[in-house]
Amino acid sequence: MRTIVLIGLVGLAAQLVDGSLGMAYGVTTTTLLLAIGANPAAASATVHLAEIGTTLVSGVSHWRFGNVDWKVVRRIALPGAIGAFLGATVLSNLSTEAAAPLMAIILLLLGLYILTRFTFQGIPRQHLGKPLRKRFLSPLGLVAGFVDATGGGGWGPVGTPAILASGRLEPRKVIGSIDTSEFIIAVAASLGFLVSLGSQGINFAWVGAILVGGIIAAPIAAWLVRHIPPRLLGASVGGLIVLTNTRSLLRSDLVDVPSTAQTGIYLTIIVLSVAAFAYSLREYLRDRENESSDAVSRLRAEQAEAVEREPDEAAEPTGTPAVG
């Protein structure tokens, strides 16, 4: 019973972080299940089954708070589902641990970029409102879905930083859209695991505990995203990406760092992330009128309208024809 309660609390905490920062649900819960003895495929299958419920509630909550860009959801969800189904099938038959360090390095660099950009410059505004193209979102969804299923988590850690780095969507809509589309990913991955494994190794009591914890946290997280200033949200996401991928890299066979040194690295990252958040908060307070969530949303809407008008304006006559 104590284990079930603990798993439920972890599900609650993981969804609170995932729903407000766009990542870490699968990674957190899968890590716990592996620590208490589940095999990788069964742990990932358990998490994805629970995510069907938590992502549905999370998606509805984000939609109610206006955190979802449905064009992004439509363009990324189907490729993500294909990648997740393939990833679940692969994980049931072999290990993809060799690719983990390379993915961690790529995401670590993206995290450093996001942390630096949002801390010192705030939200990028020059591309805000420009559409995210299918040629960008489709490959991203395919890769993120595959990584998510094989690693027990990865839809948010891959998708969120990539879209944030584009500067075309404000952080709350990036997080809301990624969380909402994750419902499709969870369904596809679960189908892949059930086809390959059946229900073998899946503890449905654990699924229920994770599900209950996540459902409680999902509306709270969506409310937080709606009200946290974009600059602070971006800095927080960047710090989390750096920390989680540094951990993945240090735990891989690619590097050999003593445990005491690893602790020092983690503490350094945490201190720098807190300092970055404090600096971002100071800058937000200095220009609250332009840095608030509502102000950034208005700016994005205005720039999106301007982008949509451009073809029409280009087709209009530039001058008045002479009468003669």
FENLIN-V928673 format. One record per pair of residues at least 24 apart in sequence whose C-alpha atoms are under 10 Angstrom apart, sorted by the first residue. I is the first residue (numbers start at 1). GAP is how many residues later the second one is. D is the distance in whole Angstrom. If there is no record, write none. Layout:
I & GAP & D
I & GAP & D
This chain:
3 & 33 & 9
3 & 203 & 9
3 & 206 & 10
4 & 201 & 7
4 & 202 & 6
4 & 203 & 10
4 & 204 & 9
4 & 205 & 6
4 & 206 & 9
5 & 201 & 9
5 & 204 & 7
5 & 205 & 9
5 & 208 & 9
6 & 26 & 10
6 & 200 & 10
6 & 203 & 9
6 & 204 & 9
6 & 207 & 10
7 & 25 & 8
7 & 26 & 8
7 & 198 & 10
7 & 199 & 7
7 & 200 & 9
7 & 201 & 9
7 & 202 & 6
7 & 203 & 6
7 & 204 & 10
7 & 205 & 10
7 & 206 & 8
8 & 198 & 8
8 & 199 & 9
8 & 200 & 8
8 & 201 & 4
8 & 202 & 5
8 & 203 & 8
8 & 204 & 7
8 & 205 & 5
8 & 206 & 8
9 & 200 & 8
9 & 201 & 8
9 & 203 & 9
9 & 204 & 6
9 & 205 & 9
9 & 208 & 10
10 & 199 & 9
10 & 200 & 7
10 & 203 & 7
10 & 204 & 9
11 & 36 & 9
11 & 39 & 9
11 & 40 & 10
11 & 43 & 9
11 & 195 & 10
11 & 196 & 10
11 & 197 & 10
11 & 198 & 7
11 & 199 & 4
11 & 200 & 7
11 & 201 & 8
11 & 202 & 5
11 & 203 & 5
11 & 204 & 9
11 & 205 & 9
11 & 206 & 9
12 & 42 & 10
12 & 197 & 9
12 & 198 & 7
12 & 199 & 8
12 & 200 & 8
12 & 201 & 4
12 & 202 & 5
12 & 203 & 8
12 & 204 & 7
12 & 205 & 5
12 & 206 & 8
13 & 197 & 10
13 & 200 & 8
13 & 201 & 8
13 & 203 & 10
13 & 204 & 7
13 & 205 & 10
14 & 196 & 9
14 & 199 & 9
14 & 200 & 7
14 & 203 & 9
14 & 204 & 10
15 & 36 & 9
15 & 39 & 8
15 & 40 & 9
15 & 43 & 9
15 & 195 & 9
15 & 196 & 10
15 & 198 & 8
15 & 199 & 5
15 & 200 & 8
15 & 201 & 9
15 & 202 & 6
15 & 203 & 6
15 & 204 & 10
15 & 205 & 9
15 & 206 & 8
16 & 42 & 10
16 & 197 & 9
16 & 198 & 8
16 & 199 & 10
16 & 200 & 9
16 & 201 & 5
16 & 202 & 6
16 & 203 & 9
16 & 204 & 7
16 & 205 & 5
16 & 206 & 9
16 & 208 & 9
17 & 200 & 9
17 & 201 & 9
17 & 204 & 7
17 & 220 & 10
17 & 223 & 10
18 & 40 & 10
18 & 138 & 8
18 & 139 & 10
18 & 157 & 9
18 & 160 & 10
18 & 161 & 8
18 & 196 & 10
18 & 199 & 10
18 & 200 & 9
18 & 203 & 8
18 & 204 & 10
19 & 35 & 10
19 & 36 & 9
19 & 39 & 7
19 & 40 & 9
19 & 42 & 10
19 & 43 & 9
19 & 137 & 10
19 & 153 & 10
19 & 156 & 7
19 & 157 & 8
19 & 159 & 9
19 & 160 & 7
19 & 161 & 10
19 & 195 & 9
19 & 198 & 8
19 & 199 & 6
19 & 200 & 8
19 & 201 & 8
19 & 202 & 5
19 & 203 & 6
19 & 204 & 9
19 & 205 & 9
19 & 206 & 8
20 & 42 & 10
20 & 152 & 8
20 & 155 & 7
20 & 156 & 8
20 & 159 & 9
20 & 197 & 10
20 & 198 & 9
20 & 199 & 10
20 & 200 & 8
20 & 201 & 5
20 & 202 & 6
20 & 203 & 8
20 & 204 & 6
20 & 205 & 5
20 & 206 & 9
20 & 208 & 9
20 & 213 & 8
20 & 216 & 10
20 & 217 & 9
21 & 135 & 9
21 & 136 & 10
21 & 139 & 9
21 & 150 & 9
21 & 151 & 9
21 & 153 & 9
21 & 154 & 6
21 & 155 & 9
21 & 158 & 10
21 & 200 & 8
21 & 201 & 10
21 & 203 & 10
21 & 204 & 8
21 & 212 & 7
21 & 213 & 8
21 & 215 & 7
21 & 216 & 6
21 & 217 & 9
21 & 219 & 8
21 & 220 & 10
22 & 133 & 9
22 & 134 & 5
22 & 135 & 8
22 & 136 & 10
22 & 137 & 9
22 & 138 & 6
22 & 139 & 9
22 & 149 & 9
22 & 150 & 9
22 & 151 & 10
22 & 152 & 8
22 & 153 & 5
22 & 154 & 7
22 & 155 & 9
22 & 156 & 7
22 & 157 & 6
22 & 199 & 10
22 & 203 & 10
22 & 215 & 8
23 & 130 & 8
23 & 131 & 8
23 & 132 & 7
23 & 133 & 4
23 & 134 & 5
23 & 135 & 9
23 & 136 & 9
23 & 137 & 7
23 & 138 & 10
23 & 152 & 8
23 & 155 & 9
23 & 156 & 8
23 & 214 & 8
23 & 217 & 9
23 & 218 & 9
24 & 129 & 7
24 & 130 & 8
24 & 131 & 9
24 & 132 & 7
24 & 133 & 7
24 & 216 & 9
24 & 217 & 9
24 & 220 & 8
25 & 26 & 9
25 & 29 & 10
25 & 127 & 9
25 & 128 & 7
25 & 129 & 9
25 & 130 & 10
25 & 131 & 8
25 & 132 & 10
25 & 189 & 9
26 & 24 & 10
26 & 25 & 8
26 & 122 & 8
26 & 123 & 9
26 & 125 & 8
26 & 126 & 6
26 & 127 & 4
26 & 128 & 7
26 & 129 & 9
26 & 130 & 9
26 & 131 & 10
27 & 121 & 9
27 & 124 & 8
27 & 125 & 6
27 & 126 & 5
27 & 127 & 7
27 & 128 & 10
27 & 129 & 10
27 & 130 & 9
27 & 217 & 9
28 & 124 & 9
28 & 125 & 8
28 & 216 & 10
29 & 123 & 8
29 & 124 & 9
29 & 181 & 8
30 & 121 & 8
30 & 122 & 6
30 & 123 & 7
31 & 120 & 10
31 & 121 & 8
31 & 122 & 10
33 & 173 & 9
38 & 163 & 8
38 & 164 & 9
38 & 165 & 9
39 & 162 & 8
39 & 163 & 10
40 & 51 & 8
40 & 52 & 9
40 & 55 & 9
40 & 110 & 9
40 & 111 & 8
40 & 112 & 8
41 & 47 & 8
41 & 48 & 10
41 & 49 & 10
41 & 50 & 6
41 & 51 & 6
41 & 52 & 9
41 & 53 & 10
41 & 54 & 9
41 & 108 & 9
41 & 109 & 8
41 & 110 & 9
41 & 111 & 8
41 & 152 & 8
41 & 155 & 10
41 & 156 & 8
41 & 159 & 10
41 & 160 & 9
41 & 161 & 9
42 & 49 & 10
42 & 50 & 9
42 & 110 & 10
42 & 151 & 8
42 & 155 & 8
42 & 157 & 9
42 & 158 & 8
42 & 159 & 5
42 & 160 & 6
42 & 161 & 8
43 & 108 & 10
43 & 109 & 7
43 & 158 & 8
43 & 159 & 7
43 & 160 & 9
43 & 163 & 10
43 & 164 & 10
44 & 44 & 8
44 & 47 & 9
44 & 48 & 10
44 & 104 & 9
44 & 105 & 7
44 & 106 & 8
44 & 107 & 7
44 & 108 & 4
44 & 109 & 8
44 & 145 & 9
44 & 146 & 9
44 & 149 & 9
44 & 158 & 9
45 & 43 & 8
45 & 47 & 10
45 & 104 & 8
45 & 105 & 10
45 & 107 & 8
45 & 141 & 9
45 & 144 & 8
45 & 145 & 6
45 & 146 & 9
45 & 147 & 9
45 & 148 & 6
45 & 149 & 8
45 & 152 & 9
45 & 154 & 9
45 & 155 & 10
45 & 156 & 9
45 & 157 & 7
45 & 158 & 10
45 & 162 & 9
46 & 106 & 9
46 & 144 & 8
46 & 147 & 9
46 & 153 & 10
46 & 155 & 9
46 & 156 & 6
46 & 157 & 7
46 & 158 & 8
46 & 159 & 10
46 & 160 & 7
46 & 161 & 6
46 & 162 & 9
46 & 164 & 9
47 & 102 & 10
47 & 105 & 7
47 & 106 & 9
47 & 139 & 9
47 & 142 & 10
47 & 143 & 9
47 & 155 & 10
47 & 159 & 9
47 & 160 & 7
47 & 163 & 8
47 & 164 & 9
48 & 100 & 9
48 & 101 & 8
48 & 104 & 8
48 & 105 & 9
48 & 134 & 10
48 & 135 & 9
48 & 137 & 8
48 & 138 & 5
48 & 139 & 7
48 & 140 & 9
48 & 141 & 7
48 & 142 & 6
48 & 143 & 10
48 & 145 & 9
48 & 159 & 9
49 & 137 & 7
49 & 138 & 7
49 & 139 & 10
49 & 140 & 8
49 & 141 & 6
49 & 142 & 9
49 & 144 & 9
49 & 145 & 10
49 & 153 & 9
49 & 155 & 9
49 & 158 & 7
49 & 159 & 9
49 & 161 & 10
49 & 162 & 9
50 & 136 & 8
50 & 137 & 10
50 & 140 & 9
50 & 154 & 9
50 & 156 & 9
50 & 157 & 5
50 & 158 & 7
50 & 159 & 8
50 & 160 & 6
50 & 161 & 5
50 & 162 & 9
50 & 163 & 10
50 & 164 & 8
50 & 165 & 10
51 & 131 & 8
51 & 132 & 7
51 & 133 & 10
51 & 134 & 9
51 & 135 & 6
51 & 136 & 8
51 & 139 & 9
51 & 156 & 9
51 & 159 & 8
51 & 160 & 7
51 & 163 & 8
51 & 164 & 10
52 & 130 & 8
52 & 131 & 6
52 & 132 & 8
52 & 133 & 9
52 & 134 & 5
52 & 135 & 6
52 & 136 & 10
52 & 137 & 10
52 & 138 & 8
52 & 159 & 9
53 & 130 & 8
53 & 133 & 9
53 & 134 & 10
53 & 154 & 10
53 & 155 & 10
53 & 157 & 10
53 & 158 & 6
53 & 159 & 9
53 & 161 & 8
53 & 162 & 7
54 & 125 & 10
54 & 128 & 10
54 & 129 & 8
54 & 132 & 10
54 & 156 & 9
54 & 157 & 6
54 & 158 & 8
54 & 159 & 9
54 & 160 & 5
54 & 161 & 5
54 & 162 & 9
54 & 163 & 9
54 & 164 & 7
55 & 123 & 10
55 & 124 & 6
55 & 125 & 6
55 & 126 & 8
55 & 127 & 6
55 & 128 & 5
55 & 129 & 9
55 & 130 & 9
55 & 131 & 8
55 & 132 & 10
55 & 156 & 10
55 & 159 & 8
55 & 160 & 8
55 & 163 & 8
56 & 123 & 9
56 & 124 & 7
56 & 125 & 9
56 & 126 & 8
56 & 127 & 6
56 & 128 & 9
56 & 130 & 10
56 & 159 & 9
56 & 162 & 9
57 & 122 & 10
57 & 123 & 9
57 & 126 & 9
57 & 157 & 9
57 & 158 & 6
57 & 159 & 9
57 & 160 & 9
57 & 161 & 6
57 & 162 & 7
57 & 165 & 10
58 & 118 & 8
58 & 121 & 7
58 & 122 & 7
58 & 124 & 9
58 & 125 & 9
58 & 156 & 8
58 & 157 & 8
58 & 158 & 10
58 & 159 & 9
58 & 160 & 5
58 & 161 & 6
58 & 162 & 9
58 & 163 & 8
58 & 164 & 7
59 & 117 & 7
59 & 118 & 8
59 & 119 & 9
59 & 120 & 6
59 & 121 & 4
59 & 122 & 8
59 & 123 & 8
59 & 124 & 8
59 & 159 & 8
59 & 160 & 9
59 & 163 & 9
60 & 116 & 10
60 & 119 & 10
60 & 120 & 8
60 & 158 & 9
60 & 159 & 8
60 & 162 & 9
61 & 115 & 9
61 & 119 & 9
61 & 157 & 7
61 & 158 & 5
61 & 159 & 9
61 & 160 & 9
61 & 161 & 6
61 & 162 & 8
62 & 110 & 9
62 & 111 & 9
62 & 113 & 9
62 & 114 & 5
62 & 115 & 8
62 & 117 & 8
62 & 118 & 7
62 & 156 & 9
62 & 157 & 8
62 & 158 & 10
62 & 159 & 9
62 & 160 & 5
62 & 161 & 8
62 & 163 & 8
62 & 164 & 8
63 & 110 & 10
63 & 113 & 8
63 & 114 & 9
63 & 117 & 8
63 & 159 & 9
64 & 155 & 9
64 & 158 & 9
64 & 159 & 9
65 & 107 & 10
65 & 111 & 9
65 & 154 & 9
65 & 157 & 7
65 & 158 & 7
65 & 159 & 10
65 & 160 & 9
65 & 161 & 6
65 & 162 & 10
66 & 106 & 9
66 & 107 & 8
66 & 110 & 8
66 & 156 & 9
66 & 157 & 10
66 & 159 & 10
66 & 160 & 8
67 & 103 & 9
67 & 104 & 9
67 & 105 & 6
67 & 106 & 5
67 & 107 & 8
67 & 108 & 8
67 & 109 & 5
67 & 110 & 7
67 & 112 & 10
67 & 113 & 9
67 & 155 & 8
67 & 156 & 9
67 & 158 & 8
67 & 159 & 7
68 & 104 & 8
68 & 105 & 5
68 & 106 & 8
68 & 107 & 8
68 & 108 & 5
68 & 109 & 5
68 & 110 & 8
68 & 111 & 9
68 & 112 & 7
68 & 113 & 9
69 & 100 & 9
69 & 103 & 10
69 & 104 & 6
69 & 105 & 8
69 & 106 & 10
69 & 107 & 8
69 & 108 & 6
69 & 109 & 9
69 & 111 & 9
70 & 103 & 10
70 & 106 & 10
70 & 107 & 7
70 & 110 & 9
70 & 111 & 9
71 & 60 & 9
71 & 61 & 8
71 & 62 & 10
71 & 63 & 10
71 & 106 & 9
72 & 59 & 9
72 & 60 & 7
72 & 61 & 9
72 & 62 & 9
72 & 65 & 8
72 & 66 & 10
72 & 91 & 10
72 & 97 & 10
72 & 101 & 9
72 & 102 & 9
72 & 105 & 7
72 & 106 & 8
72 & 109 & 9
73 & 64 & 9
73 & 68 & 10
73 & 101 & 10
73 & 103 & 9
73 & 104 & 6
73 & 105 & 7
73 & 106 & 9
73 & 107 & 7
73 & 108 & 5
73 & 109 & 9
73 & 111 & 10
74 & 60 & 9
74 & 63 & 10
74 & 64 & 10
74 & 103 & 10
74 & 107 & 8
75 & 57 & 9
75 & 58 & 8
75 & 59 & 6
75 & 60 & 9
75 & 61 & 9
75 & 62 & 6
75 & 63 & 6
75 & 65 & 10
75 & 66 & 8
75 & 106 & 10
76 & 57 & 10
76 & 58 & 8
76 & 60 & 9
76 & 61 & 5
76 & 62 & 5
76 & 63 & 8
76 & 64 & 7
76 & 65 & 5
76 & 66 & 8
76 & 68 & 10
76 & 69 & 10
76 & 83 & 9
76 & 101 & 9
76 & 102 & 9
76 & 105 & 7
76 & 106 & 10
76 & 108 & 10
76 & 109 & 10
77 & 60 & 9
77 & 61 & 8
77 & 64 & 7
77 & 65 & 9
77 & 68 & 9
77 & 100 & 10
77 & 101 & 9
77 & 103 & 9
77 & 104 & 5
77 & 105 & 7
77 & 106 & 9
77 & 107 & 6
77 & 108 & 7
78 & 60 & 8
78 & 63 & 8
78 & 64 & 8
78 & 67 & 10
78 & 103 & 9
78 & 106 & 8
78 & 107 & 8
78 & 110 & 9
79 & 58 & 8
79 & 59 & 6
79 & 60 & 7
79 & 61 & 8
79 & 62 & 5
79 & 63 & 5
79 & 64 & 8
79 & 65 & 9
79 & 66 & 8
79 & 67 & 10
79 & 106 & 9
80 & 57 & 9
80 & 58 & 8
80 & 59 & 8
80 & 60 & 8
80 & 61 & 4
80 & 62 & 5
80 & 63 & 7
80 & 64 & 6
80 & 65 & 4
80 & 66 & 7
80 & 67 & 10
80 & 68 & 9
80 & 75 & 8
80 & 79 & 10
80 & 101 & 9
80 & 102 & 8
80 & 104 & 8
80 & 105 & 6
80 & 106 & 10
80 & 108 & 9
80 & 109 & 10
81 & 60 & 8
81 & 61 & 7
81 & 63 & 9
81 & 64 & 6
81 & 65 & 8
81 & 68 & 10
81 & 100 & 9
81 & 101 & 9
81 & 102 & 9
81 & 103 & 6
81 & 104 & 5
81 & 105 & 8
81 & 106 & 8
81 & 107 & 5
81 & 108 & 7
81 & 111 & 10
82 & 59 & 9
82 & 60 & 7
82 & 61 & 10
82 & 63 & 7
82 & 64 & 8
82 & 102 & 10
82 & 103 & 8
82 & 106 & 7
82 & 107 & 9
82 & 110 & 10
83 & 56 & 9
83 & 57 & 10
83 & 58 & 7
83 & 59 & 5
83 & 60 & 6
83 & 61 & 7
83 & 62 & 5
83 & 63 & 4
83 & 64 & 8
83 & 65 & 9
83 & 66 & 8
83 & 67 & 10
83 & 102 & 8
83 & 105 & 9
83 & 106 & 8
84 & 57 & 9
84 & 58 & 8
84 & 59 & 9
84 & 60 & 8
84 & 61 & 4
84 & 62 & 5
84 & 63 & 7
84 & 64 & 7
84 & 65 & 5
84 & 66 & 8
84 & 71 & 9
84 & 100 & 9
84 & 101 & 6
84 & 102 & 8
84 & 103 & 9
84 & 104 & 6
84 & 105 & 5
84 & 106 & 9
84 & 107 & 9
84 & 108 & 8
84 & 109 & 10
85 & 57 & 10
85 & 60 & 8
85 & 61 & 7
85 & 63 & 10
85 & 64 & 7
85 & 65 & 10
85 & 100 & 8
85 & 101 & 9
85 & 102 & 9
85 & 103 & 5
85 & 104 & 5
85 & 105 & 8
85 & 106 & 7
85 & 107 & 5
85 & 108 & 8
85 & 110 & 10
86 & 56 & 9
86 & 59 & 9
86 & 60 & 7
86 & 61 & 10
86 & 63 & 8
86 & 64 & 9
86 & 102 & 9
86 & 103 & 8
86 & 106 & 7
86 & 107 & 10
87 & 55 & 10
87 & 56 & 9
87 & 57 & 10
87 & 58 & 7
87 & 59 & 4
87 & 60 & 7
87 & 61 & 8
87 & 62 & 5
87 & 63 & 5
87 & 64 & 9
87 & 65 & 10
87 & 101 & 10
87 & 102 & 7
87 & 105 & 8
87 & 106 & 9
88 & 57 & 9
88 & 58 & 8
88 & 59 & 9
88 & 60 & 9
88 & 61 & 5
88 & 62 & 6
88 & 63 & 9
88 & 64 & 9
88 & 100 & 9
88 & 101 & 6
88 & 102 & 8
88 & 103 & 8
88 & 104 & 5
88 & 105 & 5
88 & 106 & 9
88 & 107 & 9
88 & 108 & 8
88 & 109 & 10
89 & 57 & 10
89 & 60 & 9
89 & 61 & 9
89 & 100 & 8
89 & 102 & 9
89 & 103 & 6
89 & 104 & 6
89 & 105 & 9
89 & 106 & 8
89 & 107 & 6
89 & 108 & 9
90 & 56 & 9
90 & 59 & 9
90 & 60 & 7
90 & 102 & 9
90 & 103 & 9
90 & 106 & 9
91 & 55 & 10
91 & 58 & 8
91 & 59 & 5
91 & 60 & 8
91 & 61 & 10
91 & 101 & 10
91 & 102 & 9
91 & 105 & 9
92 & 58 & 9
92 & 100 & 9
92 & 101 & 7
92 & 102 & 10
92 & 103 & 10
92 & 104 & 6
92 & 105 & 7
93 & 103 & 8
93 & 104 & 10
94 & 56 & 10
95 & 55 & 8
95 & 56 & 10
96 & 51 & 9
96 & 54 & 7
96 & 55 & 8
97 & 53 & 9
97 & 54 & 9
97 & 155 & 8
97 & 156 & 9
98 & 154 & 9
98 & 155 & 9
98 & 156 & 9
99 & 48 & 10
100 & 47 & 9
100 & 50 & 10
100 & 51 & 8
100 & 145 & 10
100 & 148 & 8
100 & 149 & 8
100 & 152 & 8
100 & 153 & 10
100 & 154 & 10
101 & 144 & 9
101 & 145 & 10
101 & 147 & 7
101 & 148 & 5
101 & 149 & 9
101 & 150 & 9
101 & 151 & 6
101 & 152 & 8
101 & 153 & 7
101 & 154 & 9
102 & 147 & 8
102 & 150 & 10
102 & 152 & 9
103 & 44 & 9
103 & 55 & 9
103 & 142 & 9
103 & 145 & 9
103 & 146 & 9
104 & 53 & 10
104 & 54 & 10
104 & 137 & 9
104 & 138 & 9
104 & 140 & 9
104 & 141 & 5
104 & 142 & 7
104 & 143 & 9
104 & 144 & 6
104 & 145 & 6
104 & 146 & 10
104 & 148 & 9
105 & 137 & 10
105 & 140 & 7
105 & 141 & 8
105 & 143 & 9
105 & 144 & 7
106 & 52 & 9
106 & 139 & 9
107 & 50 & 8
107 & 51 & 7
107 & 52 & 10
107 & 54 & 8
107 & 55 & 9
107 & 134 & 7
107 & 135 & 8
107 & 137 & 9
107 & 138 & 7
107 & 139 & 9
108 & 49 & 10
108 & 53 & 10
108 & 130 & 9
108 & 131 & 10
108 & 132 & 10
108 & 133 & 7
108 & 134 & 5
108 & 135 & 8
108 & 136 & 8
108 & 137 & 5
108 & 138 & 7
108 & 139 & 10
108 & 140 & 10
108 & 141 & 9
109 & 52 & 10
109 & 132 & 9
109 & 133 & 8
109 & 136 & 9
110 & 48 & 9
110 & 51 & 6
110 & 52 & 7
110 & 54 & 9
110 & 55 & 7
110 & 128 & 8
110 & 131 & 8
110 & 132 & 8
111 & 46 & 9
111 & 49 & 10
111 & 50 & 7
111 & 51 & 9
111 & 53 & 10
111 & 54 & 9
111 & 123 & 10
111 & 124 & 9
111 & 126 & 8
111 & 127 & 5
111 & 128 & 7
111 & 129 & 8
111 & 130 & 5
111 & 131 & 5
111 & 132 & 9
111 & 133 & 10
111 & 134 & 9
112 & 123 & 10
112 & 126 & 6
112 & 127 & 8
112 & 129 & 8
112 & 130 & 6
112 & 131 & 10
113 & 48 & 9
113 & 52 & 8
113 & 125 & 8
113 & 129 & 10
114 & 47 & 7
114 & 48 & 9
114 & 50 & 7
114 & 51 & 6
114 & 52 & 10
114 & 53 & 10
114 & 120 & 7
114 & 121 & 7
114 & 122 & 9
114 & 123 & 8
114 & 124 & 5
114 & 125 & 8
114 & 127 & 9
114 & 128 & 9
115 & 116 & 10
115 & 119 & 7
115 & 120 & 5
115 & 121 & 8
115 & 122 & 7
115 & 123 & 4
115 & 124 & 6
115 & 125 & 9
115 & 126 & 9
115 & 127 & 8
115 & 158 & 8
115 & 161 & 8
115 & 162 & 9
116 & 118 & 10
116 & 119 & 8
116 & 122 & 8
116 & 123 & 9
116 & 160 & 8
117 & 48 & 9
117 & 114 & 9
117 & 117 & 9
117 & 118 & 8
117 & 121 & 9
118 & 46 & 10
118 & 47 & 10
118 & 112 & 9
118 & 113 & 6
118 & 114 & 8
118 & 115 & 9
118 & 116 & 6
118 & 117 & 5
118 & 118 & 9
118 & 119 & 10
118 & 120 & 8
118 & 158 & 9
118 & 159 & 10
118 & 162 & 8
119 & 112 & 7
119 & 113 & 8
119 & 114 & 10
119 & 115 & 8
119 & 116 & 6
119 & 117 & 9
119 & 119 & 9
119 & 154 & 10
119 & 156 & 10
119 & 157 & 6
119 & 158 & 7
119 & 159 & 9
119 & 160 & 7
119 & 161 & 5
119 & 162 & 9
119 & 164 & 9
119 & 165 & 10
120 & 111 & 9
120 & 115 & 9
120 & 156 & 8
120 & 159 & 8
120 & 160 & 7
120 & 163 & 9
121 & 110 & 9
121 & 159 & 9
121 & 162 & 9
122 & 108 & 8
122 & 109 & 5
122 & 110 & 8
122 & 112 & 8
122 & 113 & 9
122 & 158 & 8
122 & 161 & 8
122 & 162 & 8
122 & 169 & 8
123 & 41 & 9
123 & 42 & 10
123 & 44 & 7
123 & 45 & 10
123 & 46 & 10
123 & 47 & 7
123 & 48 & 8
123 & 106 & 10
123 & 107 & 7
123 & 108 & 6
123 & 109 & 9
123 & 110 & 10
123 & 111 & 8
123 & 112 & 10
123 & 168 & 8
123 & 173 & 8
124 & 40 & 9
124 & 41 & 9
124 & 42 & 9
124 & 43 & 5
124 & 44 & 8
124 & 45 & 9
124 & 46 & 9
124 & 107 & 9
125 & 42 & 7
125 & 43 & 8
125 & 44 & 9
125 & 45 & 9
125 & 171 & 9
125 & 174 & 8
125 & 175 & 8
125 & 178 & 9
126 & 41 & 8
126 & 42 & 8
126 & 174 & 10
126 & 177 & 9
127 & 39 & 8
127 & 40 & 6
127 & 41 & 5
127 & 42 & 8
127 & 173 & 9
127 & 176 & 9
127 & 177 & 10
128 & 38 & 9
128 & 39 & 6
128 & 40 & 4
128 & 41 & 6
128 & 42 & 7
128 & 168 & 9
128 & 169 & 10
128 & 171 & 8
128 & 172 & 5
128 & 173 & 9
128 & 174 & 9
128 & 175 & 7
128 & 176 & 8
129 & 38 & 9
129 & 39 & 5
129 & 40 & 6
129 & 41 & 9
129 & 168 & 9
129 & 170 & 8
129 & 171 & 5
129 & 172 & 6
129 & 173 & 8
129 & 174 & 5
129 & 175 & 4
129 & 176 & 8
129 & 177 & 9
129 & 178 & 8
129 & 179 & 10
130 & 36 & 10
130 & 37 & 9
130 & 38 & 6
130 & 39 & 8
130 & 170 & 8
130 & 171 & 10
130 & 173 & 7
130 & 174 & 6
130 & 175 & 9
130 & 176 & 9
130 & 177 & 7
130 & 178 & 9
131 & 37 & 7
131 & 38 & 8
131 & 173 & 8
131 & 176 & 8
131 & 177 & 9
132 & 31 & 8
132 & 34 & 8
132 & 35 & 10
132 & 36 & 7
132 & 37 & 8
136 & 26 & 10
136 & 27 & 9
136 & 30 & 10
137 & 25 & 9
137 & 26 & 9
141 & 37 & 10
141 & 40 & 10
141 & 44 & 9
144 & 41 & 9
145 & 37 & 9
145 & 39 & 10
145 & 40 & 6
145 & 41 & 9
145 & 43 & 9
145 & 44 & 8
146 & 39 & 9
146 & 43 & 9
148 & 34 & 10
148 & 37 & 8
148 & 38 & 9
148 & 41 & 8
149 & 36 & 9
149 & 37 & 8
149 & 39 & 9
149 & 40 & 6
149 & 41 & 9
149 & 43 & 9
149 & 44 & 9
150 & 39 & 9
152 & 37 & 10
155 & 24 & 9
155 & 26 & 9
155 & 27 & 7
155 & 30 & 8
155 & 31 & 10
156 & 26 & 8
156 & 85 & 10
157 & 80 & 9
157 & 83 & 9
157 & 84 & 7
157 & 87 & 9
157 & 88 & 9
158 & 83 & 9
160 & 77 & 9
160 & 78 & 10
160 & 81 & 10
161 & 73 & 9
161 & 76 & 8
161 & 77 & 8
161 & 80 & 8
164 & 70 & 8
164 & 73 & 9
164 & 74 & 10
165 & 69 & 10
168 & 132 & 8
168 & 136 & 10
169 & 127 & 10
169 & 128 & 9
169 & 131 & 8
170 & 60 & 7
170 & 61 & 9
170 & 63 & 10
170 & 64 & 9
170 & 123 & 9
170 & 126 & 7
170 & 127 & 7
170 & 129 & 10
170 & 130 & 8
171 & 54 & 8
171 & 55 & 10
171 & 57 & 10
171 & 58 & 9
171 & 59 & 6
171 & 60 & 8
171 & 61 & 10
171 & 62 & 7
171 & 63 & 6
171 & 66 & 9
171 & 122 & 9
171 & 125 & 10
171 & 126 & 10
172 & 50 & 9
172 & 52 & 9
172 & 53 & 6
172 & 54 & 6
172 & 55 & 9
172 & 56 & 8
172 & 57 & 9
172 & 58 & 7
172 & 61 & 8
172 & 62 & 9
172 & 121 & 8
172 & 125 & 9
173 & 52 & 9
173 & 53 & 9
173 & 57 & 10
173 & 124 & 9
175 & 47 & 9
175 & 50 & 8
175 & 58 & 10
175 & 62 & 10
176 & 45 & 10
176 & 46 & 8
176 & 49 & 8
176 & 50 & 9
179 & 39 & 10
179 & 43 & 10
225 & 68 & 9
226 & 67 & 7
226 & 68 & 9
227 & 65 & 8
227 & 66 & 6
227 & 67 & 9
228 & 64 & 8
228 & 65 & 7
229 & 51 & 10
229 & 52 & 9
229 & 55 & 8
229 & 59 & 9
229 & 62 & 7
229 & 63 & 5
229 & 64 & 5
229 & 65 & 9
229 & 66 & 9
229 & 67 & 9
230 & 50 & 10
230 & 54 & 9
230 & 61 & 7
230 & 62 & 7
230 & 63 & 6
230 & 64 & 9
230 & 65 & 10
230 & 66 & 8
230 & 67 & 10
231 & 46 & 9
231 & 49 & 6
231 & 50 & 8
231 & 52 & 9
231 & 53 & 7
231 & 60 & 7
231 & 61 & 8
231 & 62 & 9
231 & 65 & 10
232 & 44 & 9
232 & 45 & 6
232 & 46 & 9
232 & 47 & 9
232 & 48 & 6
232 & 49 & 6
232 & 50 & 10
232 & 51 & 10
232 & 52 & 8
232 & 59 & 10
232 & 60 & 10
233 & 44 & 9
233 & 47 & 9
233 & 60 & 10
234 & 43 & 9
234 & 46 & 9
235 & 38 & 8
235 & 39 & 9
235 & 41 & 7
235 & 42 & 6
235 & 43 & 10
235 & 44 & 10
235 & 45 & 7
235 & 46 & 10
236 & 37 & 7
236 & 38 & 9
236 & 40 & 8
236 & 41 & 7
236 & 44 & 10
237 & 36 & 10
238 & 35 & 8
238 & 38 & 10
238 & 39 & 10
239 & 30 & 8
239 & 31 & 8
239 & 32 & 10
239 & 33 & 8
239 & 34 & 5
239 & 35 & 8
239 & 37 & 8
239 & 38 & 9
240 & 29 & 9
240 & 30 & 9
240 & 33 & 8
242 & 24 & 10
242 & 27 & 8
242 & 28 & 10
242 & 31 & 9
243 & 24 & 10
243 & 25 & 10
243 & 26 & 6
243 & 27 & 7
243 & 30 & 9
